[in-house]
Protein backbone atom coordinates (compact mmCIF):
# COMPACT_ATOMS: atom_id res chain seq x y z
CA UNK A 1 0.00 0.00 0.00
CA UNK A 2 1.41 3.38 -1.04
CA UNK A 3 0.96 5.97 1.70
CA UNK A 4 1.87 9.63 1.44
CA UNK A 5 1.07 11.82 4.40
CA UNK A 6 2.53 14.97 2.85
CA UNK A 7 1.43 16.81 -0.27
CA UNK A 8 5.08 17.23 -1.28
CA UNK A 9 5.65 13.45 -1.50
CA UNK A 10 2.55 12.98 -3.62
CA UNK A 11 3.34 15.82 -6.01
CA UNK A 12 6.97 14.76 -6.49
CA UNK A 13 5.82 11.23 -7.36
CA UNK A 14 3.08 12.57 -9.65
CA UNK A 15 5.58 14.77 -11.47
CA UNK A 16 7.82 11.77 -12.19
CA UNK A 17 4.85 9.69 -13.38
CA UNK A 18 3.65 12.41 -15.77
CA UNK A 19 7.10 13.10 -17.21
CA UNK A 20 7.66 9.38 -17.79
CA UNK A 21 4.24 9.03 -19.42
CA UNK A 22 4.76 11.96 -21.78
CA UNK A 23 8.14 10.62 -22.92
CA UNK A 24 6.83 7.10 -23.43
CA UNK A 25 3.79 8.24 -25.44
CA UNK A 26 6.04 10.20 -27.78
CA UNK A 27 8.08 7.03 -28.32
CA UNK A 28 4.88 5.05 -28.95
CA UNK A 29 3.71 7.68 -31.47
CA UNK A 30 6.95 7.33 -33.44
CA UNK A 31 6.58 3.54 -33.57
CA UNK A 32 2.92 3.67 -34.64
CA UNK A 33 3.18 6.55 -37.11
CA UNK A 34 3.93 4.53 -40.26
CA UNK A 35 1.45 1.71 -39.75
CA UNK A 36 -1.43 3.52 -38.06
CA UNK A 37 -1.42 7.35 -38.02
CA UNK A 38 -4.67 7.34 -36.01
CA UNK A 39 -3.05 5.51 -33.11
CA UNK A 40 0.04 7.72 -33.45
CA UNK A 41 -2.25 10.77 -33.18
CA UNK A 42 -3.82 9.31 -30.02
CA UNK A 43 -0.40 8.80 -28.45
CA UNK A 44 0.66 12.34 -29.38
CA UNK A 45 -2.55 13.63 -27.84
CA UNK A 46 -1.90 11.67 -24.66
CA UNK A 47 1.68 12.93 -24.56
CA UNK A 48 0.34 16.49 -24.71
CA UNK A 49 -2.19 15.74 -21.98
CA UNK A 50 0.46 14.17 -19.76
CA UNK A 51 2.57 17.29 -20.32
CA UNK A 52 -0.43 19.34 -19.19
CA UNK A 53 -0.77 17.03 -16.20
CA UNK A 54 2.81 17.84 -15.24
CA UNK A 55 1.99 21.53 -15.56
CA UNK A 56 -1.09 20.88 -13.41
CA UNK A 57 1.09 19.16 -10.82
CA UNK A 58 3.42 22.16 -10.80
CA UNK A 59 0.43 24.47 -10.37
CA UNK A 60 -0.88 22.32 -7.54
CA UNK A 61 2.58 22.48 -5.97
CA UNK A 62 2.50 26.28 -6.14
CA UNK A 63 -0.93 26.30 -4.52
CA UNK A 64 0.35 23.99 -1.79
CA UNK A 65 3.60 25.98 -1.38
CA UNK A 66 5.67 22.96 -2.38
CA UNK A 67 8.97 23.30 -4.23
CA UNK A 68 9.39 20.58 -6.89
CA UNK A 69 12.68 19.60 -8.58
CA UNK A 70 13.35 21.41 -11.86
CA UNK A 71 14.29 18.27 -13.85
CA UNK A 72 13.33 15.09 -11.99
CA UNK A 73 14.11 11.67 -13.47
CA UNK A 74 11.07 10.07 -15.13
CA UNK A 75 9.22 7.40 -13.19
CA UNK A 76 10.55 3.92 -14.00
CA UNK A 77 7.65 1.81 -12.64
CA UNK A 78 6.32 1.17 -16.12
CA UNK A 79 6.59 -1.53 -18.79
CA UNK A 80 10.04 -1.65 -20.37
CA UNK A 81 10.53 -0.82 -24.02
CA UNK A 82 13.02 -3.64 -24.39
CA UNK A 83 10.29 -6.09 -25.37
CA UNK A 84 8.49 -3.71 -27.73
CA UNK A 85 9.01 -3.75 -31.51
CA UNK A 86 10.45 -0.69 -33.23
CA UNK A 87 8.22 -1.30 -36.23
CA UNK A 88 4.48 -1.62 -35.97
CA UNK A 89 1.89 -4.04 -37.24
CA UNK A 90 -1.46 -4.86 -35.65
CA UNK A 91 0.19 -7.33 -33.29
CA UNK A 92 2.92 -4.94 -32.08
CA UNK A 93 0.40 -2.07 -31.90
CA UNK A 94 -1.75 -4.24 -29.67
CA UNK A 95 1.22 -4.88 -27.37
CA UNK A 96 2.09 -1.17 -27.29
CA UNK A 97 -1.51 -0.30 -26.41
CA UNK A 98 -1.52 -3.02 -23.76
CA UNK A 99 1.64 -1.51 -22.22
CA UNK A 100 0.06 1.94 -22.32
CA UNK A 101 -3.05 0.64 -20.55
CA UNK A 102 -0.80 -0.94 -17.93
CA UNK A 103 0.93 2.42 -17.44
CA UNK A 104 -2.36 4.25 -16.93
CA UNK A 105 -3.68 1.54 -14.63
CA UNK A 106 -0.52 1.84 -12.54
CA UNK A 107 -0.87 5.62 -12.30
CA UNK A 108 -4.56 5.28 -11.40
CA UNK A 109 -3.74 2.68 -8.75
CA UNK A 110 -1.05 4.86 -7.21
CA UNK A 111 -3.25 7.96 -7.06
CA UNK A 112 -6.26 5.98 -5.83
CA UNK A 113 -4.27 4.31 -3.04
CA UNK A 114 -2.93 7.68 -1.99
CA UNK A 115 -6.41 9.19 -1.94
CA UNK A 116 -7.79 6.28 0.09
CA UNK A 117 -5.00 6.07 2.66
CA UNK A 118 -3.90 9.64 3.34
CA UNK A 119 -5.10 11.56 6.38
CA UNK A 120 -4.33 14.85 4.64
CA UNK A 121 -7.42 16.30 2.96
CA UNK A 122 -5.35 18.18 0.37
CA UNK A 123 -3.44 15.04 -0.54
CA UNK A 124 -6.74 13.19 -1.01
CA UNK A 125 -8.18 15.98 -3.14
CA UNK A 126 -5.18 16.20 -5.48
CA UNK A 127 -4.80 12.42 -5.74
CA UNK A 128 -8.49 11.94 -6.62
CA UNK A 129 -8.22 14.61 -9.30
CA UNK A 130 -5.19 12.95 -10.88
CA UNK A 131 -6.72 9.45 -10.61
CA UNK A 132 -9.80 10.61 -12.54
CA UNK A 133 -7.61 11.93 -15.37
CA UNK A 134 -5.64 8.69 -15.63
CA UNK A 135 -8.85 6.64 -15.63
CA UNK A 136 -10.05 8.60 -18.66
CA UNK A 137 -6.80 7.90 -20.48
CA UNK A 138 -7.07 4.19 -19.72
CA UNK A 139 -10.59 4.12 -21.17
CA UNK A 140 -9.40 5.71 -24.43
CA UNK A 141 -6.52 3.25 -24.73
CA UNK A 142 -8.71 0.24 -23.97
CA UNK A 143 -11.16 1.29 -26.69
CA UNK A 144 -8.34 1.56 -29.22
CA UNK A 145 -6.85 -1.74 -28.05
CA UNK A 146 -10.19 -3.50 -28.59
CA UNK A 147 -10.41 -1.98 -32.08
CA UNK A 148 -6.91 -3.16 -33.02
CA UNK A 149 -7.69 -6.61 -31.68
CA UNK A 150 -10.93 -6.85 -33.69
CA UNK A 151 -9.11 -5.68 -36.83
CA UNK A 152 -6.50 -8.36 -36.30
CA UNK A 153 -9.18 -10.99 -35.77
CA UNK A 154 -10.89 -9.90 -39.00
CA UNK A 155 -7.61 -10.45 -40.84
CA UNK A 156 -6.93 -13.85 -39.32
CA UNK A 157 -10.50 -15.10 -39.73
CA UNK A 158 -10.38 -14.00 -43.37
CA UNK A 159 -7.27 -16.19 -43.79
CA UNK A 160 -9.33 -19.27 -42.90
CA UNK A 161 -11.03 -21.28 -45.64
CA UNK A 162 -14.12 -19.50 -46.92
CA UNK A 163 -17.27 -21.15 -45.49
CA UNK A 164 -18.45 -22.28 -48.93
CA UNK A 165 -15.02 -23.86 -49.56
CA UNK A 166 -15.39 -26.22 -46.60
CA UNK A 167 -16.79 -28.91 -48.83
CA UNK A 168 -15.82 -31.92 -46.72
CA UNK A 169 -16.40 -32.85 -43.10
CA UNK A 170 -12.66 -33.33 -42.69
CA UNK A 171 -11.93 -29.74 -43.72
CA UNK A 172 -14.58 -28.44 -41.35
CA UNK A 173 -13.35 -30.47 -38.38
CA UNK A 174 -9.72 -29.48 -38.92
CA UNK A 175 -10.68 -25.80 -39.11
CA UNK A 176 -12.96 -26.08 -36.07
CA UNK A 177 -10.19 -27.76 -34.10
CA UNK A 178 -7.79 -24.91 -34.87
CA UNK A 179 -10.41 -22.35 -33.80
CA UNK A 180 -11.20 -24.11 -30.54
CA UNK A 181 -7.55 -24.64 -29.62
CA UNK A 182 -6.99 -20.93 -30.24
CA UNK A 183 -9.89 -20.09 -27.93
CA UNK A 184 -8.60 -22.51 -25.31
CA UNK A 185 -5.18 -20.83 -25.42
CA UNK A 186 -6.81 -17.48 -24.71
CA UNK A 187 -8.67 -18.93 -21.73
CA UNK A 188 -5.52 -20.54 -20.31
CA UNK A 189 -3.54 -17.30 -20.65
CA UNK A 190 -6.11 -14.86 -19.31
CA UNK A 191 -4.27 -11.94 -17.69
CA UNK A 192 -7.16 -10.68 -15.55
CA UNK A 193 -6.00 -12.20 -12.27
CA UNK A 194 -8.53 -13.32 -9.71
CA UNK A 195 -11.20 -14.34 -12.21
CA UNK A 196 -12.86 -17.72 -11.77
CA UNK A 197 -12.43 -19.20 -15.25
CA UNK A 198 -13.15 -22.80 -14.21
CA UNK A 199 -16.56 -23.08 -15.94
CA UNK A 200 -15.17 -21.55 -19.12
CA UNK A 201 -12.16 -23.89 -19.09
CA UNK A 202 -14.35 -26.95 -18.52
CA UNK A 203 -16.62 -25.99 -21.40
CA UNK A 204 -13.65 -25.44 -23.70
CA UNK A 205 -12.23 -28.86 -22.80
CA UNK A 206 -15.61 -30.43 -23.52
CA UNK A 207 -15.69 -28.97 -27.04
CA UNK A 208 -12.08 -29.92 -27.82
CA UNK A 209 -12.64 -33.48 -26.60
CA UNK A 210 -15.70 -33.70 -28.82
CA UNK A 211 -13.65 -32.50 -31.78
CA UNK A 212 -10.83 -34.93 -31.06
CA UNK A 213 -13.37 -37.74 -30.98
CA UNK A 214 -15.00 -36.58 -34.24
CA UNK A 215 -11.64 -36.18 -35.98
CA UNK A 216 -10.39 -39.59 -34.89
CA UNK A 217 -13.54 -41.21 -36.24
CA UNK A 218 -14.03 -39.13 -39.39
CA UNK A 219 -10.57 -38.25 -40.74
CA UNK A 220 -7.00 -39.47 -41.09
CA UNK A 221 -5.62 -36.21 -39.65
CA UNK A 222 -2.94 -36.31 -36.98
CA UNK A 223 -4.05 -34.32 -33.92
CA UNK A 224 -0.50 -33.36 -32.98
CA UNK A 225 0.09 -31.81 -36.41
CA UNK A 226 -3.21 -29.94 -36.17
CA UNK A 227 -2.07 -28.10 -33.05
CA UNK A 228 0.17 -25.89 -35.19
CA UNK A 229 -2.85 -24.48 -37.02
CA UNK A 230 -3.99 -22.46 -34.01
CA UNK A 231 -0.92 -20.23 -34.37
CA UNK A 232 -2.36 -18.94 -37.64
CA UNK A 233 -5.55 -17.81 -35.92
CA UNK A 234 -4.56 -16.32 -32.55
CA UNK A 235 -2.66 -13.09 -31.99
CA UNK A 236 0.81 -14.30 -32.96
CA UNK A 237 3.38 -14.31 -30.15
CA UNK A 238 0.85 -13.13 -27.56
CA UNK A 239 1.15 -14.83 -24.20
CA UNK A 240 -1.64 -13.10 -22.25
CA UNK A 241 -5.18 -12.05 -23.05
CA UNK A 242 -7.73 -9.84 -21.33
CA UNK A 243 -11.35 -10.82 -20.82
CA UNK A 244 -12.32 -8.41 -23.61
CA UNK A 245 -9.87 -10.20 -25.94
CA UNK A 246 -11.40 -13.50 -25.00
CA UNK A 247 -14.91 -12.25 -25.73
CA UNK A 248 -13.74 -10.95 -29.11
CA UNK A 249 -12.08 -14.28 -29.90
CA UNK A 250 -15.25 -16.13 -28.96
CA UNK A 251 -17.48 -13.78 -30.99
CA UNK A 252 -15.28 -14.24 -34.06
CA UNK A 253 -15.47 -18.01 -33.70
CA UNK A 254 -19.26 -17.91 -33.39
CA UNK A 255 -19.57 -15.65 -36.45
CA UNK A 256 -17.43 -18.05 -38.47
CA UNK A 257 -19.58 -21.04 -37.53
CA UNK A 258 -22.69 -19.00 -38.30
CA UNK A 259 -21.43 -18.14 -41.77
CA UNK A 260 -20.80 -21.84 -42.43
CA UNK A 261 -24.38 -22.67 -41.40
CA UNK A 262 -25.71 -20.08 -43.84
CA UNK A 263 -23.48 -20.97 -46.79
CA UNK A 264 -22.72 -24.68 -46.74
CA UNK A 265 -24.64 -27.04 -48.95
CA UNK A 266 -23.49 -30.07 -46.99
CA UNK A 267 -26.09 -31.10 -44.41
CA UNK A 268 -23.61 -32.98 -42.21
CA UNK A 269 -21.28 -29.97 -42.10
CA UNK A 270 -24.23 -27.70 -41.32
CA UNK A 271 -25.33 -29.92 -38.43
CA UNK A 272 -21.84 -29.96 -36.97
CA UNK A 273 -21.53 -26.18 -37.41
CA UNK A 274 -24.86 -25.74 -35.59
CA UNK A 275 -23.57 -27.94 -32.76
CA UNK A 276 -20.30 -26.03 -32.32
CA UNK A 277 -21.97 -22.63 -32.78
CA UNK A 278 -24.42 -23.44 -29.98
CA UNK A 279 -21.57 -24.42 -27.68
CA UNK A 280 -19.66 -21.26 -28.63
CA UNK A 281 -22.76 -19.26 -27.70
CA UNK A 282 -22.78 -21.02 -24.34
CA UNK A 283 -19.14 -20.05 -23.90
CA UNK A 284 -20.02 -16.43 -24.70
CA UNK A 285 -22.72 -16.48 -22.03
CA UNK A 286 -20.28 -17.92 -19.48
CA UNK A 287 -17.73 -15.22 -20.28
CA UNK A 288 -20.35 -12.48 -20.11
CA UNK A 289 -21.38 -13.73 -16.66
CA UNK A 290 -17.76 -13.41 -15.58
CA UNK A 291 -17.57 -9.89 -16.96
CA UNK A 292 -20.83 -8.93 -15.26
CA UNK A 293 -19.51 -10.23 -11.95
CA UNK A 294 -16.62 -7.76 -12.24
CA UNK A 295 -18.84 -4.75 -12.83
CA UNK A 296 -21.51 -5.66 -10.25
C-alpha positions as CSV (number, residue, x, y, z in Angstrom):
1,X,0.0,0.0,0.0
2,X,1.4,3.4,-1.0
3,X,1.0,6.0,1.7
4,X,1.9,9.6,1.4
5,X,1.1,11.8,4.4
6,X,2.5,15.0,2.9
7,X,1.4,16.8,-0.3
8,X,5.1,17.2,-1.3
9,X,5.7,13.5,-1.5
10,X,2.6,13.0,-3.6
11,X,3.3,15.8,-6.0
12,X,7.0,14.8,-6.5
13,X,5.8,11.2,-7.4
14,X,3.1,12.6,-9.6
15,X,5.6,14.8,-11.5
16,X,7.8,11.8,-12.2
17,X,4.8,9.7,-13.4
18,X,3.7,12.4,-15.8
19,X,7.1,13.1,-17.2
20,X,7.7,9.4,-17.8
21,X,4.2,9.0,-19.4
22,X,4.8,12.0,-21.8
23,X,8.1,10.6,-22.9
24,X,6.8,7.1,-23.4
25,X,3.8,8.2,-25.4
26,X,6.0,10.2,-27.8
27,X,8.1,7.0,-28.3
28,X,4.9,5.1,-29.0
29,X,3.7,7.7,-31.5
30,X,7.0,7.3,-33.4
31,X,6.6,3.5,-33.6
32,X,2.9,3.7,-34.6
33,X,3.2,6.5,-37.1
34,X,3.9,4.5,-40.3
35,X,1.4,1.7,-39.7
36,X,-1.4,3.5,-38.1
37,X,-1.4,7.3,-38.0
38,X,-4.7,7.3,-36.0
39,X,-3.1,5.5,-33.1
40,X,0.0,7.7,-33.5
41,X,-2.2,10.8,-33.2
42,X,-3.8,9.3,-30.0
43,X,-0.4,8.8,-28.4
44,X,0.7,12.3,-29.4
45,X,-2.6,13.6,-27.8
46,X,-1.9,11.7,-24.7
47,X,1.7,12.9,-24.6
48,X,0.3,16.5,-24.7
49,X,-2.2,15.7,-22.0
50,X,0.5,14.2,-19.8
51,X,2.6,17.3,-20.3
52,X,-0.4,19.3,-19.2
53,X,-0.8,17.0,-16.2
54,X,2.8,17.8,-15.2
55,X,2.0,21.5,-15.6
56,X,-1.1,20.9,-13.4
57,X,1.1,19.2,-10.8
58,X,3.4,22.2,-10.8
59,X,0.4,24.5,-10.4
60,X,-0.9,22.3,-7.5
61,X,2.6,22.5,-6.0
62,X,2.5,26.3,-6.1
63,X,-0.9,26.3,-4.5
64,X,0.4,24.0,-1.8
65,X,3.6,26.0,-1.4
66,X,5.7,23.0,-2.4
67,X,9.0,23.3,-4.2
68,X,9.4,20.6,-6.9
69,X,12.7,19.6,-8.6
70,X,13.4,21.4,-11.9
71,X,14.3,18.3,-13.8
72,X,13.3,15.1,-12.0
73,X,14.1,11.7,-13.5
74,X,11.1,10.1,-15.1
75,X,9.2,7.4,-13.2
76,X,10.6,3.9,-14.0
77,X,7.7,1.8,-12.6
78,X,6.3,1.2,-16.1
79,X,6.6,-1.5,-18.8
80,X,10.0,-1.7,-20.4
81,X,10.5,-0.8,-24.0
82,X,13.0,-3.6,-24.4
83,X,10.3,-6.1,-25.4
84,X,8.5,-3.7,-27.7
85,X,9.0,-3.8,-31.5
86,X,10.4,-0.7,-33.2
87,X,8.2,-1.3,-36.2
88,X,4.5,-1.6,-36.0
89,X,1.9,-4.0,-37.2
90,X,-1.5,-4.9,-35.6
91,X,0.2,-7.3,-33.3
92,X,2.9,-4.9,-32.1
93,X,0.4,-2.1,-31.9
94,X,-1.8,-4.2,-29.7
95,X,1.2,-4.9,-27.4
96,X,2.1,-1.2,-27.3
97,X,-1.5,-0.3,-26.4
98,X,-1.5,-3.0,-23.8
99,X,1.6,-1.5,-22.2
100,X,0.1,1.9,-22.3
101,X,-3.1,0.6,-20.5
102,X,-0.8,-0.9,-17.9
103,X,0.9,2.4,-17.4
104,X,-2.4,4.3,-16.9
105,X,-3.7,1.5,-14.6
106,X,-0.5,1.8,-12.5
107,X,-0.9,5.6,-12.3
108,X,-4.6,5.3,-11.4
109,X,-3.7,2.7,-8.7
110,X,-1.0,4.9,-7.2
111,X,-3.2,8.0,-7.1
112,X,-6.3,6.0,-5.8
113,X,-4.3,4.3,-3.0
114,X,-2.9,7.7,-2.0
115,X,-6.4,9.2,-1.9
116,X,-7.8,6.3,0.1
117,X,-5.0,6.1,2.7
118,X,-3.9,9.6,3.3
119,X,-5.1,11.6,6.4
120,X,-4.3,14.9,4.6
121,X,-7.4,16.3,3.0
122,X,-5.4,18.2,0.4
123,X,-3.4,15.0,-0.5
124,X,-6.7,13.2,-1.0
125,X,-8.2,16.0,-3.1
126,X,-5.2,16.2,-5.5
127,X,-4.8,12.4,-5.7
128,X,-8.5,11.9,-6.6
129,X,-8.2,14.6,-9.3
130,X,-5.2,12.9,-10.9
131,X,-6.7,9.5,-10.6
132,X,-9.8,10.6,-12.5
133,X,-7.6,11.9,-15.4
134,X,-5.6,8.7,-15.6
135,X,-8.8,6.6,-15.6
136,X,-10.1,8.6,-18.7
137,X,-6.8,7.9,-20.5
138,X,-7.1,4.2,-19.7
139,X,-10.6,4.1,-21.2
140,X,-9.4,5.7,-24.4
141,X,-6.5,3.3,-24.7
142,X,-8.7,0.2,-24.0
143,X,-11.2,1.3,-26.7
144,X,-8.3,1.6,-29.2
145,X,-6.9,-1.7,-28.0
146,X,-10.2,-3.5,-28.6
147,X,-10.4,-2.0,-32.1
148,X,-6.9,-3.2,-33.0
149,X,-7.7,-6.6,-31.7
150,X,-10.9,-6.9,-33.7
151,X,-9.1,-5.7,-36.8
152,X,-6.5,-8.4,-36.3
153,X,-9.2,-11.0,-35.8
154,X,-10.9,-9.9,-39.0
155,X,-7.6,-10.4,-40.8
156,X,-6.9,-13.8,-39.3
157,X,-10.5,-15.1,-39.7
158,X,-10.4,-14.0,-43.4
159,X,-7.3,-16.2,-43.8
160,X,-9.3,-19.3,-42.9
161,X,-11.0,-21.3,-45.6
162,X,-14.1,-19.5,-46.9
163,X,-17.3,-21.2,-45.5
164,X,-18.4,-22.3,-48.9
165,X,-15.0,-23.9,-49.6
166,X,-15.4,-26.2,-46.6
167,X,-16.8,-28.9,-48.8
168,X,-15.8,-31.9,-46.7
169,X,-16.4,-32.9,-43.1
170,X,-12.7,-33.3,-42.7
171,X,-11.9,-29.7,-43.7
172,X,-14.6,-28.4,-41.3
173,X,-13.4,-30.5,-38.4
174,X,-9.7,-29.5,-38.9
175,X,-10.7,-25.8,-39.1
176,X,-13.0,-26.1,-36.1
177,X,-10.2,-27.8,-34.1
178,X,-7.8,-24.9,-34.9
179,X,-10.4,-22.3,-33.8
180,X,-11.2,-24.1,-30.5
181,X,-7.5,-24.6,-29.6
182,X,-7.0,-20.9,-30.2
183,X,-9.9,-20.1,-27.9
184,X,-8.6,-22.5,-25.3
185,X,-5.2,-20.8,-25.4
186,X,-6.8,-17.5,-24.7
187,X,-8.7,-18.9,-21.7
188,X,-5.5,-20.5,-20.3
189,X,-3.5,-17.3,-20.7
190,X,-6.1,-14.9,-19.3
191,X,-4.3,-11.9,-17.7
192,X,-7.2,-10.7,-15.5
193,X,-6.0,-12.2,-12.3
194,X,-8.5,-13.3,-9.7
195,X,-11.2,-14.3,-12.2
196,X,-12.9,-17.7,-11.8
197,X,-12.4,-19.2,-15.3
198,X,-13.1,-22.8,-14.2
199,X,-16.6,-23.1,-15.9
200,X,-15.2,-21.6,-19.1
201,X,-12.2,-23.9,-19.1
202,X,-14.3,-26.9,-18.5
203,X,-16.6,-26.0,-21.4
204,X,-13.7,-25.4,-23.7
205,X,-12.2,-28.9,-22.8
206,X,-15.6,-30.4,-23.5
207,X,-15.7,-29.0,-27.0
208,X,-12.1,-29.9,-27.8
209,X,-12.6,-33.5,-26.6
210,X,-15.7,-33.7,-28.8
211,X,-13.7,-32.5,-31.8
212,X,-10.8,-34.9,-31.1
213,X,-13.4,-37.7,-31.0
214,X,-15.0,-36.6,-34.2
215,X,-11.6,-36.2,-36.0
216,X,-10.4,-39.6,-34.9
217,X,-13.5,-41.2,-36.2
218,X,-14.0,-39.1,-39.4
219,X,-10.6,-38.3,-40.7
220,X,-7.0,-39.5,-41.1
221,X,-5.6,-36.2,-39.7
222,X,-2.9,-36.3,-37.0
223,X,-4.1,-34.3,-33.9
224,X,-0.5,-33.4,-33.0
225,X,0.1,-31.8,-36.4
226,X,-3.2,-29.9,-36.2
227,X,-2.1,-28.1,-33.0
228,X,0.2,-25.9,-35.2
229,X,-2.8,-24.5,-37.0
230,X,-4.0,-22.5,-34.0
231,X,-0.9,-20.2,-34.4
232,X,-2.4,-18.9,-37.6
233,X,-5.6,-17.8,-35.9
234,X,-4.6,-16.3,-32.6
235,X,-2.7,-13.1,-32.0
236,X,0.8,-14.3,-33.0
237,X,3.4,-14.3,-30.2
238,X,0.9,-13.1,-27.6
239,X,1.1,-14.8,-24.2
240,X,-1.6,-13.1,-22.2
241,X,-5.2,-12.0,-23.0
242,X,-7.7,-9.8,-21.3
243,X,-11.4,-10.8,-20.8
244,X,-12.3,-8.4,-23.6
245,X,-9.9,-10.2,-25.9
246,X,-11.4,-13.5,-25.0
247,X,-14.9,-12.3,-25.7
248,X,-13.7,-10.9,-29.1
249,X,-12.1,-14.3,-29.9
250,X,-15.3,-16.1,-29.0
251,X,-17.5,-13.8,-31.0
252,X,-15.3,-14.2,-34.1
253,X,-15.5,-18.0,-33.7
254,X,-19.3,-17.9,-33.4
255,X,-19.6,-15.7,-36.5
256,X,-17.4,-18.0,-38.5
257,X,-19.6,-21.0,-37.5
258,X,-22.7,-19.0,-38.3
259,X,-21.4,-18.1,-41.8
260,X,-20.8,-21.8,-42.4
261,X,-24.4,-22.7,-41.4
262,X,-25.7,-20.1,-43.8
263,X,-23.5,-21.0,-46.8
264,X,-22.7,-24.7,-46.7
265,X,-24.6,-27.0,-49.0
266,X,-23.5,-30.1,-47.0
267,X,-26.1,-31.1,-44.4
268,X,-23.6,-33.0,-42.2
269,X,-21.3,-30.0,-42.1
270,X,-24.2,-27.7,-41.3
271,X,-25.3,-29.9,-38.4
272,X,-21.8,-30.0,-37.0
273,X,-21.5,-26.2,-37.4
274,X,-24.9,-25.7,-35.6
275,X,-23.6,-27.9,-32.8
276,X,-20.3,-26.0,-32.3
277,X,-22.0,-22.6,-32.8
278,X,-24.4,-23.4,-30.0
279,X,-21.6,-24.4,-27.7
280,X,-19.7,-21.3,-28.6
281,X,-22.8,-19.3,-27.7
282,X,-22.8,-21.0,-24.3
283,X,-19.1,-20.1,-23.9
284,X,-20.0,-16.4,-24.7
285,X,-22.7,-16.5,-22.0
286,X,-20.3,-17.9,-19.5
287,X,-17.7,-15.2,-20.3
288,X,-20.4,-12.5,-20.1
289,X,-21.4,-13.7,-16.7
290,X,-17.8,-13.4,-15.6
291,X,-17.6,-9.9,-17.0
292,X,-20.8,-8.9,-15.3
293,X,-19.5,-10.2,-12.0
294,X,-16.6,-7.8,-12.2
295,X,-18.8,-4.7,-12.8
296,X,-21.5,-5.7,-10.3
